[in-house]
């Protein structure tokens, strides 16, 4: 194991009750450690720069390489990242709970389906990258709830869906969607 402290810290984040409440994963998914993978994705997506990858890279390799780098260099601000993680998922849990990463159908006024990785990339990273400004709002929970509900009818989101962004290479998808999420959840 490269860095036992990093793994233990990552595992502790996955036990956050707000995170668990937002991620209705099956027993099998938890057995496969999907919860830990989502936590790792959250950290990697927040801490990787576009200069560190190209669109031809494999996402799984990129995540693994960045995780190794974080373990070896040990330059991650654990306290800050934990605070951002905790506050992001507290807001999501308070806003929508286990609907946070499911698709919203306005005509039925309900969320449906399972956790979507593309929604996770847009929402979790978008909120975390704008957290300070969102927390300054009069009602951050309502802001998040309304932004998530309107996401699925947003013009740019629909254009991305039409371009079949979800079927793009993983690196292309994550780089486009996390950038979109950061812009979409901006309060400015």
Backbone torsions as a table, in degrees:
resi	resn	phi	psi	omega
1	UNK	NA	130.1	-176.2
2	UNK	-66.0	-43.3	-174.8
3	UNK	-153.8	95.1	-176.9
4	UNK	-58.7	-38.1	179.9
5	UNK	-62.8	-39.2	178.8
6	UNK	-64.1	-47.0	179.9
7	UNK	-61.4	-45.0	179.8
8	UNK	-61.6	-43.2	179.1
9	UNK	-63.2	-44.9	177.9
10	UNK	-59.8	-45.6	-179.8
11	UNK	-62.3	-40.8	178.8
12	UNK	-62.1	-39.7	176.8
13	UNK	-60.3	-38.5	-178.5
14	UNK	-67.8	-17.1	177.9
15	UNK	-88.9	-1.8	178.8
16	UNK	-57.6	123.1	-176.6
17	UNK	-61.0	-32.1	177.9
18	UNK	-69.0	-41.1	176.3
19	UNK	-61.9	-48.3	179.3
20	UNK	-58.8	-41.4	-179.7
21	UNK	-64.7	-27.1	-179.5
22	UNK	-89.3	-12.1	-172.4
23	UNK	-120.6	78.5	-179.5
24	UNK	-72.0	79.5	-178.3
25	UNK	-92.9	146.7	178.4
26	UNK	-69.7	163.2	176.8
27	UNK	-58.3	-39.3	179.2
28	UNK	-64.7	-41.0	178.6
29	UNK	-63.3	-38.7	178.2
30	UNK	-69.5	-39.3	176.8
31	UNK	-60.3	-36.6	177.8
32	UNK	-79.4	-0.4	178.9
33	UNK	66.9	34.1	175.6
34	UNK	-61.7	-33.5	178.2
35	UNK	-59.3	-44.6	179.3
36	UNK	-65.7	-36.7	178.4
37	UNK	-64.9	-40.2	178.1
38	UNK	-64.3	-40.0	177.8
39	UNK	-63.2	-45.3	179.6
40	UNK	-62.2	-43.6	177.3
41	UNK	-58.9	-44.7	179.1
42	UNK	-54.6	-48.7	-178.0
43	UNK	-68.0	-43.9	-179.7
44	UNK	-64.6	-48.4	-178.6
45	UNK	-59.1	-35.2	-179.7
46	UNK	-76.3	-23.1	-170.4
47	UNK	-117.5	13.1	178.2
48	UNK	-109.2	142.5	178.6
49	UNK	-103.2	149.7	-178.3
50	UNK	-59.7	-23.6	178.5
51	UNK	-72.7	-10.0	-177.9
52	UNK	-91.4	0.4	-179.3
53	UNK	-151.5	165.2	173.7
54	UNK	-127.6	163.9	-176.6
55	UNK	-66.6	-14.1	179.1
56	UNK	-88.5	-7.1	178.8
57	UNK	-69.0	152.5	172.6
58	UNK	-85.9	132.4	-176.3
59	UNK	-61.8	-43.0	-178.6
60	UNK	-62.1	-40.0	177.7
61	UNK	-66.9	-41.1	179.3
62	UNK	-60.9	-45.8	179.2
63	UNK	-62.7	-44.8	179.3
64	UNK	-62.2	-45.9	-179.8
65	UNK	-62.3	-42.9	179.9
66	UNK	-67.2	-38.0	177.1
67	UNK	-61.8	-44.9	178.1
68	UNK	-58.8	-45.2	179.3
69	UNK	-59.3	-45.5	179.5
70	UNK	-62.3	-35.8	179.5
71	UNK	-71.2	-43.8	-175.1
72	UNK	-74.9	-47.8	-176.9
73	UNK	-75.8	-26.4	178.9
74	UNK	50.7	39.1	180.0
75	UNK	-104.9	15.4	177.0
76	UNK	-78.7	134.2	177.2
77	UNK	-82.3	90.1	-174.6
78	UNK	-56.0	-43.8	-177.0
79	UNK	-63.7	-46.6	179.9
80	UNK	-64.9	-46.5	-178.9
81	UNK	-63.8	-37.7	177.1
82	UNK	-64.5	-42.6	179.3
83	UNK	-62.1	-45.0	178.7
84	UNK	-63.8	-45.3	179.0
85	UNK	-59.1	-51.9	-177.7
86	UNK	-59.7	-46.7	-177.8
87	UNK	-68.8	-38.4	178.6
88	UNK	-60.2	-49.2	-176.7
89	UNK	-77.5	-23.9	172.3
90	UNK	-65.9	-45.0	177.7
91	UNK	-62.1	-44.6	179.9
92	UNK	-64.6	-41.3	178.8
93	UNK	-63.8	-44.2	179.5
94	UNK	-67.9	-32.1	-178.4
95	UNK	-78.4	-49.5	-171.2
96	UNK	-139.8	-6.3	179.1
97	UNK	56.4	-131.7	-174.5
98	UNK	-75.4	2.3	174.0
99	UNK	-91.7	-6.0	-171.1
100	UNK	-52.6	-37.3	-175.6
101	UNK	-115.8	20.3	175.2
102	UNK	-99.6	158.0	-179.5
103	UNK	-75.9	138.1	178.7
104	UNK	-97.8	132.4	177.2
105	UNK	-110.6	103.7	-175.0
106	UNK	-61.2	-39.9	-177.2
107	UNK	-63.7	-26.0	177.7
108	UNK	-105.6	-4.3	-177.1
109	UNK	48.6	50.8	177.5
110	UNK	-155.7	157.2	175.8
111	UNK	-93.3	149.0	-176.2
112	UNK	-148.5	150.2	175.9
113	UNK	96.4	-169.4	-179.9
114	UNK	-99.3	-176.3	176.3
115	UNK	-64.2	127.4	178.9
116	UNK	-104.5	126.7	-179.4
117	UNK	-59.5	-37.5	179.7
118	UNK	-64.9	-38.2	176.8
119	UNK	-66.7	-40.0	177.3
120	UNK	-59.0	-45.4	-178.3
121	UNK	-62.9	-41.7	179.7
122	UNK	-71.5	-52.2	-169.1
123	UNK	-76.2	-56.2	-175.7
124	UNK	-62.0	-44.9	-178.2
125	UNK	-74.6	-39.6	177.7
126	UNK	-58.8	-44.3	179.2
127	UNK	-69.3	-46.7	-177.2
128	UNK	-62.1	-35.5	-179.9
129	UNK	-76.7	-11.6	178.3
130	UNK	-120.4	15.4	-170.2
131	UNK	-55.0	-46.7	-178.6
132	UNK	-56.6	-47.4	-179.1
133	UNK	-68.6	-39.2	179.6
134	UNK	-63.3	-41.5	-179.1
135	UNK	-66.9	-19.7	178.3
136	UNK	-81.2	-13.0	-179.4
137	UNK	-67.5	156.8	179.5
138	UNK	-60.3	-42.5	-179.4
139	UNK	-137.3	82.3	-177.1
140	UNK	-60.1	-35.6	-179.1
141	UNK	-64.1	-44.2	179.4
142	UNK	-66.7	-39.3	177.3
143	UNK	-57.0	-48.2	-178.7
144	UNK	-64.9	-44.8	-179.9
145	UNK	-57.5	-47.7	-178.0
146	UNK	-69.7	-37.8	178.8
147	UNK	-65.2	-40.9	179.7
148	UNK	-67.7	-44.0	179.0
149	UNK	-60.6	-41.1	-177.6
150	UNK	-82.3	-11.0	179.6
151	UNK	-54.5	-46.1	-171.3
152	UNK	-74.1	-5.9	172.8
153	UNK	-116.7	5.4	178.8
154	UNK	-66.5	136.2	-176.3
155	UNK	-56.6	-48.1	-178.3
156	UNK	-64.6	-41.4	178.1
157	UNK	-61.1	-45.3	-179.6
158	UNK	-63.6	-37.0	175.8
159	UNK	-63.3	-42.0	178.2
160	UNK	-63.7	-40.1	178.2
161	UNK	-65.5	-40.9	179.5
162	UNK	-63.7	-34.1	178.0
163	UNK	-79.4	5.1	178.6
164	UNK	56.9	46.0	-178.3
165	UNK	-59.1	-33.9	-178.5
166	UNK	-64.7	-24.5	-179.7
167	UNK	-95.9	1.9	177.4
168	UNK	-70.4	167.7	174.0
169	UNK	-55.8	145.6	-175.7
170	UNK	-53.5	-44.1	-178.6
171	UNK	-64.7	-41.9	179.0
172	UNK	-62.6	-48.4	-179.0
173	UNK	-58.5	-52.5	-176.6
174	UNK	-63.5	-39.6	-177.8
175	UNK	-67.9	-38.7	179.0
176	UNK	-71.8	-45.8	-174.8
177	UNK	-71.6	-37.0	178.8
178	UNK	-69.4	-35.7	175.7
179	UNK	-65.7	-46.6	177.4
180	UNK	-58.5	-45.9	-179.6
181	UNK	-60.3	-40.7	178.9
182	UNK	-64.0	-41.5	177.5
183	UNK	-69.8	-42.6	-175.3
184	UNK	-64.5	-40.2	-177.3
185	UNK	-89.5	3.4	177.3
186	UNK	-65.0	137.1	179.7
187	UNK	-92.1	-4.7	-173.6
188	UNK	-87.3	NA	NA
